[in-house]
Amino acid sequence: MLRALLIPLILLAACAPRPNDAQASRILVMGDSLLAWHSLSGNSVADALARELQEPVTDRSVSGARVLYALPVSGAAGLNIGKQYQPGDWEWVIVNGGGNDLWLGCGCMICNRKLDRLVSADGRQGAIPDMLARLRKTGAQVVYVGYLRSPGTGSLIEHCRDEGKTLEDRIQQTAARDEGLHFLSLRTMVPHGDRSFHAADRIHPSIKASREIARRIADIIRDT
């Protein structure tokens, strides 16, 4: 009985967001494993972004997090991406999400209803535009990061390509209506057949990819 109670608590602890940087930061990162991967080794996108900009970055991203997530306790612990936000003097919020909603939520099959709940075909309505609007109301500039594409050598999410493209096309429409909302596409980042941008599972980013994603985010921040 005790073991049955401990396992959910251990899993919840593993999902808990990492503590804030001791030094005040102006950049908040929130999202799923695209941004959180390699955090234990200090090589996540947020870690690489901090090194690229030579300033502290607060990372609240959690692997497995979704945009549509109803469970209250684990959602508050970070598995609901919108609830990863914490008040602060943020000038920039870096965010991603939606991939787990499609892959884990409907297996990237018959996902039209889930896609519409995330973001409507015109990019005006849905959980993602609502979340982005809330973030923009804080006064922060927002960078929404798209997903890596498969290296073309097989992947568990290979069949999610069409749904992923549709999701990002819709979010790009959302971003086009607000000059303070920046959509960063990673569509062309991975050369066909090049496995060096992926971890061994060919789903998550390699350390090389995390650094390159961070560099592209940094370019947006510098240029703006």
C-alpha positions as CSV (number, residue, x, y, z in Angstrom):
1,M,0.0,0.0,0.0
2,L,2.8,2.4,0.9
3,R,4.6,1.6,-2.3
4,A,1.5,2.4,-4.3
5,L,1.3,5.8,-2.6
6,L,5.0,6.6,-3.0
7,I,5.2,5.9,-6.8
8,P,2.9,8.8,-7.9
9,L,4.7,11.1,-5.5
10,I,8.1,10.1,-6.9
11,L,6.8,10.6,-10.5
12,L,5.4,14.0,-9.5
13,A,8.7,15.1,-7.9
14,A,10.5,14.1,-11.2
15,C,8.2,16.4,-13.1
16,A,8.6,19.4,-10.7
17,P,10.0,22.5,-12.3
18,R,13.6,23.4,-11.4
19,P,14.2,26.2,-8.9
20,N,14.6,29.7,-10.1
21,D,18.0,31.1,-10.7
22,A,19.3,32.9,-7.6
23,Q,20.2,35.9,-9.8
24,A,17.3,37.9,-11.1
25,S,16.5,37.2,-14.7
26,R,14.4,38.8,-17.4
27,I,13.8,35.6,-19.5
28,L,11.4,32.8,-18.6
29,V,11.3,29.5,-20.4
30,M,8.2,27.3,-20.2
31,G,7.2,24.3,-22.3
32,D,7.8,20.5,-22.8
33,S,10.8,18.2,-23.4
34,L,12.0,20.1,-26.5
35,L,13.1,22.8,-24.1
36,A,13.6,20.7,-20.9
37,W,15.8,17.9,-22.4
38,H,19.4,17.8,-21.0
39,S,18.5,19.9,-18.1
40,L,20.1,17.5,-15.6
41,S,23.4,17.9,-17.4
42,G,23.1,21.7,-17.7
43,N,22.6,21.5,-21.5
44,S,19.0,22.3,-22.0
45,V,17.8,25.1,-24.3
46,A,17.5,27.4,-21.3
47,D,21.0,26.5,-20.2
48,A,22.4,27.1,-23.6
49,L,20.4,30.4,-23.9
50,A,21.9,31.7,-20.7
51,R,25.4,31.0,-21.9
52,E,24.7,32.5,-25.3
53,L,23.3,35.7,-23.9
54,Q,25.6,35.7,-20.8
55,E,22.7,36.3,-18.5
56,P,20.5,34.2,-16.2
57,V,17.5,32.4,-17.6
58,T,14.6,31.0,-15.4
59,D,13.6,27.6,-16.7
60,R,10.1,26.1,-15.8
61,S,9.8,23.7,-18.7
62,V,8.9,20.1,-17.9
63,S,9.2,17.0,-20.0
64,G,5.8,15.5,-20.9
65,A,3.9,18.7,-20.3
66,R,0.8,19.5,-22.4
67,V,-1.2,22.6,-23.2
68,L,-4.5,20.7,-22.5
69,Y,-4.1,19.1,-19.1
70,A,-6.9,18.8,-16.6
71,L,-5.3,17.1,-13.5
72,P,-4.9,19.8,-10.9
73,V,-1.9,18.7,-8.7
74,S,0.4,17.5,-11.4
75,G,-0.8,20.3,-13.6
76,A,0.2,22.8,-11.0
77,A,3.6,21.0,-10.7
78,G,4.3,21.8,-14.3
79,L,2.6,19.2,-16.5
80,N,0.2,22.0,-17.6
81,I,2.3,24.4,-19.6
82,G,0.2,27.4,-18.9
83,K,0.6,26.8,-15.2
84,Q,4.3,26.9,-15.5
85,Y,4.1,30.6,-15.6
86,Q,5.0,32.5,-12.5
87,P,4.8,36.3,-12.0
88,G,8.0,38.3,-12.6
89,D,9.6,41.2,-14.4
90,W,9.9,39.1,-17.6
91,E,10.9,40.9,-20.8
92,W,10.8,37.7,-22.7
93,V,8.9,34.4,-22.4
94,I,10.1,31.5,-24.4
95,V,7.4,28.8,-24.8
96,N,6.5,25.7,-26.8
97,G,3.9,23.0,-26.6
98,G,1.2,21.0,-28.3
99,G,3.3,18.1,-29.4
100,N,2.4,15.9,-26.4
101,D,-1.2,16.8,-26.8
102,L,-1.2,15.3,-30.3
103,W,1.2,12.4,-29.8
104,L,0.1,11.3,-26.3
105,G,-3.5,12.6,-26.5
106,C,-4.6,11.1,-29.8
107,G,-1.6,9.2,-31.2
108,C,-1.6,11.7,-34.1
109,M,-4.6,9.9,-35.6
110,I,-8.0,11.5,-36.1
111,C,-6.7,14.6,-34.3
112,N,-8.8,17.2,-36.0
113,R,-10.9,17.9,-32.8
114,K,-7.7,18.1,-30.7
115,L,-6.1,20.4,-33.2
116,D,-9.1,22.7,-33.1
117,R,-9.0,22.8,-29.3
118,L,-5.4,23.7,-29.4
119,V,-5.7,26.4,-32.1
120,S,-8.4,27.0,-34.7
121,A,-7.8,26.9,-38.4
122,D,-7.5,30.7,-38.6
123,G,-5.2,30.9,-35.5
124,R,-7.6,33.1,-33.6
125,Q,-9.1,30.7,-31.0
126,G,-8.0,27.8,-28.9
127,A,-5.9,27.0,-25.8
128,I,-2.6,28.1,-27.4
129,P,-3.8,31.5,-28.6
130,D,-5.5,32.0,-25.2
131,M,-2.2,31.1,-23.4
132,L,-0.2,33.4,-25.7
133,A,-2.6,36.3,-25.2
134,R,-2.3,35.9,-21.4
135,L,1.5,36.0,-21.6
136,R,1.5,39.0,-23.9
137,K,-0.8,40.9,-21.5
138,T,2.0,40.7,-18.9
139,G,4.0,43.0,-21.2
140,A,6.6,40.4,-22.2
141,Q,7.6,39.6,-25.7
142,V,6.9,36.0,-26.5
143,V,8.9,33.5,-28.6
144,Y,6.9,30.3,-29.5
145,V,9.3,27.6,-30.6
146,G,8.3,25.0,-33.1
147,Y,9.3,21.3,-33.1
148,L,12.3,19.5,-34.6
149,R,11.5,17.5,-37.7
150,S,12.5,13.8,-38.0
151,P,15.9,13.2,-39.5
152,G,14.3,11.0,-42.1
153,T,15.7,7.8,-40.7
154,G,12.7,6.6,-38.8
155,S,11.1,7.8,-35.5
156,L,8.2,7.0,-33.2
157,I,6.7,10.3,-34.2
158,E,7.3,10.0,-37.9
159,H,3.5,9.6,-38.5
160,C,2.9,12.9,-36.7
161,R,4.4,15.1,-39.4
162,D,1.2,16.3,-41.0
163,E,-0.5,17.1,-37.7
164,G,2.6,18.9,-36.5
165,K,2.8,21.0,-39.7
166,T,-0.9,21.9,-39.4
167,L,-0.4,22.9,-35.7
168,E,2.6,25.1,-36.5
169,D,0.9,26.7,-39.6
170,R,-2.0,27.8,-37.3
171,I,0.3,29.1,-34.6
172,Q,2.2,31.1,-37.2
173,Q,-1.1,32.8,-38.2
174,T,-1.6,33.7,-34.5
175,A,1.9,35.2,-34.3
176,A,1.5,37.2,-37.5
177,R,-1.2,39.3,-35.8
178,D,1.0,40.5,-33.0
179,E,4.5,42.1,-33.5
180,G,5.4,41.1,-29.9
181,L,4.8,37.4,-30.6
182,H,7.6,35.7,-32.5
183,F,7.2,32.2,-34.0
184,L,10.5,30.3,-34.4
185,S,10.2,27.5,-36.9
186,L,12.7,24.6,-36.7
187,R,11.3,23.1,-39.9
188,T,14.6,23.4,-41.8
189,M,17.1,23.0,-39.0
190,V,17.7,19.2,-39.5
191,P,19.2,18.1,-42.8
192,H,17.7,14.9,-44.2
193,G,19.6,11.9,-42.9
194,D,21.5,13.9,-40.3
195,R,21.0,12.3,-36.9
196,S,23.3,14.6,-35.0
197,F,20.4,17.0,-34.1
198,H,18.5,14.3,-32.2
199,A,19.0,12.2,-29.1
200,A,19.2,8.4,-29.5
201,D,15.4,8.2,-29.6
202,R,15.2,10.4,-32.7
203,I,12.5,12.4,-31.0
204,H,14.2,14.8,-28.5
205,P,17.0,17.2,-29.3
206,S,20.7,16.4,-29.0
207,I,22.9,18.8,-27.0
208,K,24.0,20.2,-30.4
209,A,20.3,20.9,-31.3
210,S,19.6,22.5,-27.9
211,R,22.5,24.8,-28.5
212,E,21.3,25.7,-32.0
213,I,17.8,26.3,-30.8
214,A,19.1,28.6,-28.1
215,R,21.2,30.5,-30.6
216,R,18.2,31.1,-32.8
217,I,16.2,32.3,-29.8
218,A,19.1,34.6,-28.8
219,D,19.1,36.0,-32.3
220,I,15.5,37.0,-32.0
221,I,16.1,38.6,-28.6
222,R,19.1,40.5,-29.9
223,D,17.5,41.7,-33.1
224,T,14.4,42.9,-31.3
